[in-house]
Amino acid sequence: MPPEPMTSNRVAFVAEYEDGRTVEFSIDRWTLSLGEYAVRIIARERQEKGDLPPGEIRTVRRRRSPEGAGFERNARR
């Protein structure tokens, strides 16, 4: 999947896996109006579509640093 451009309409998140991997992804602000609980559901749906790697996601949190945020990235250790 090609990188999504980071705009003020998107919020960056980091999925942390049980095995230590982290993956960055973003969600549009409108979707977040449903509530922060939706982030884990969206991460799971993206795994099912293949946009995020498989594996047990331990936590999902907002990305604090704007550096490099806002798009799907390959998993890294």
C-alpha atoms as a printed R data frame, in Angstrom:
   type eleno elety resid chain resno       x       y      z
1  ATOM     1    CA   MET     A     1   0.000   0.000  0.000
2  ATOM     2    CA   PRO     A     2   1.465   3.401 -0.916
3  ATOM     3    CA   PRO     A     3   2.108   5.885  1.897
4  ATOM     4    CA   GLU     A     4  -0.789   8.125  2.848
5  ATOM     5    CA   PRO     A     5   0.040  11.829  2.890
6  ATOM     6    CA   MET     A     6  -0.040  13.276  6.399
7  ATOM     7    CA   THR     A     7  -2.561  16.067  6.601
8  ATOM     8    CA   SER     A     8  -4.303  17.820  9.449
9  ATOM     9    CA   ASN     A     9  -7.210  15.460  8.769
10 ATOM    10    CA   ARG     A    10  -5.236  12.381  9.873
11 ATOM    11    CA   VAL     A    11  -3.987  11.214 13.262
12 ATOM    12    CA   ALA     A    12  -0.907   8.982 13.501
13 ATOM    13    CA   PHE     A    13  -0.853   5.841 15.693
14 ATOM    14    CA   VAL     A    14   1.651   3.132 16.611
15 ATOM    15    CA   ALA     A    15   0.644  -0.514 17.016
16 ATOM    16    CA   GLU     A    16   2.949  -2.385 19.394
17 ATOM    17    CA   TYR     A    17   3.027  -6.157 18.951
18 ATOM    18    CA   GLU     A    18   3.611  -8.815 21.628
19 ATOM    19    CA   ASP     A    19   6.888  -9.793 19.933
20 ATOM    20    CA   GLY     A    20   8.253  -6.229 20.145
21 ATOM    21    CA   ARG     A    21   7.541  -5.046 16.613
22 ATOM    22    CA   THR     A    22   5.981  -1.623 16.042
23 ATOM    23    CA   VAL     A    23   4.015  -0.435 13.027
24 ATOM    24    CA   GLU     A    24   2.834   3.100 12.311
25 ATOM    25    CA   PHE     A    25  -0.492   3.873 10.663
26 ATOM    26    CA   SER     A    26  -2.933   6.757 10.504
27 ATOM    27    CA   ILE     A    27  -6.660   7.256 10.816
28 ATOM    28    CA   ASP     A    28  -8.735  10.173  9.609
29 ATOM    29    CA   ARG     A    29 -10.044  12.507 12.302
30 ATOM    30    CA   TRP     A    30 -13.654  11.967 11.285
31 ATOM    31    CA   THR     A    31 -13.401   8.265 12.113
32 ATOM    32    CA   LEU     A    32 -11.909   9.133 15.497
33 ATOM    33    CA   SER     A    33 -15.030  11.128 16.289
34 ATOM    34    CA   LEU     A    34 -16.541   7.695 16.992
35 ATOM    35    CA   GLY     A    35 -14.199   7.424 19.988
36 ATOM    36    CA   GLU     A    36 -10.663   6.306 20.727
37 ATOM    37    CA   TYR     A    37 -11.876   2.724 21.297
38 ATOM    38    CA   ALA     A    38 -12.350   2.472 17.522
39 ATOM    39    CA   VAL     A    39  -8.562   2.551 16.962
40 ATOM    40    CA   ARG     A    40  -8.005  -1.082 18.076
41 ATOM    41    CA   ILE     A    41 -10.937  -2.220 15.953
42 ATOM    42    CA   ILE     A    42  -9.553  -0.380 12.923
43 ATOM    43    CA   ALA     A    43  -6.074  -1.870 13.523
44 ATOM    44    CA   ARG     A    44  -7.596  -5.379 13.607
45 ATOM    45    CA   GLU     A    45  -9.553  -4.701 10.400
46 ATOM    46    CA   ARG     A    46  -6.380  -3.478  8.687
47 ATOM    47    CA   GLN     A    47  -4.634  -6.688  9.734
48 ATOM    48    CA   GLU     A    48  -7.415  -8.707  8.131
49 ATOM    49    CA   LYS     A    49  -7.022  -6.707  4.887
50 ATOM    50    CA   GLY     A    50  -3.246  -7.152  4.967
51 ATOM    51    CA   ASP     A    51  -2.450  -3.464  5.539
52 ATOM    52    CA   LEU     A    52  -0.881  -4.263  8.923
53 ATOM    53    CA   PRO     A    53   1.209  -7.387  9.576
54 ATOM    54    CA   PRO     A    54  -0.369 -10.343 11.364
55 ATOM    55    CA   GLY     A    55   0.365 -10.985 15.022
56 ATOM    56    CA   GLU     A    56  -0.968 -10.172 18.448
57 ATOM    57    CA   ILE     A    57  -1.215  -6.406 18.967
58 ATOM    58    CA   ARG     A    58  -0.447  -5.546 22.583
59 ATOM    59    CA   THR     A    59  -1.270  -1.827 22.499
60 ATOM    60    CA   VAL     A    60  -2.194   0.949 20.110
61 ATOM    61    CA   ARG     A    61  -1.269   4.520 21.000
62 ATOM    62    CA   ARG     A    62  -1.143   7.924 19.378
63 ATOM    63    CA   ARG     A    63   2.199   8.785 17.840
64 ATOM    64    CA   ARG     A    64   3.628  11.778 19.689
65 ATOM    65    CA   SER     A    65   6.353  12.865 17.279
66 ATOM    66    CA   PRO     A    66   5.314  14.343 13.922
67 ATOM    67    CA   GLU     A    67   8.566  13.044 12.394
68 ATOM    68    CA   GLY     A    68   7.706  10.378  9.812
69 ATOM    69    CA   ALA     A    69   4.156   9.954 11.081
70 ATOM    70    CA   GLY     A    70   1.021   9.520  9.091
71 ATOM    71    CA   PHE     A    71   1.383   6.415  6.954
72 ATOM    72    CA   GLU     A    72   1.624   2.675  7.032
73 ATOM    73    CA   ARG     A    73   5.190   1.478  7.559
74 ATOM    74    CA   ASN     A    74   6.808  -1.904  7.426
75 ATOM    75    CA   ALA     A    75   7.155  -3.642 10.731
76 ATOM    76    CA   ARG     A    76  10.501  -3.101 12.409
77 ATOM    77    CA   ARG     A    77  12.207  -4.463 15.482
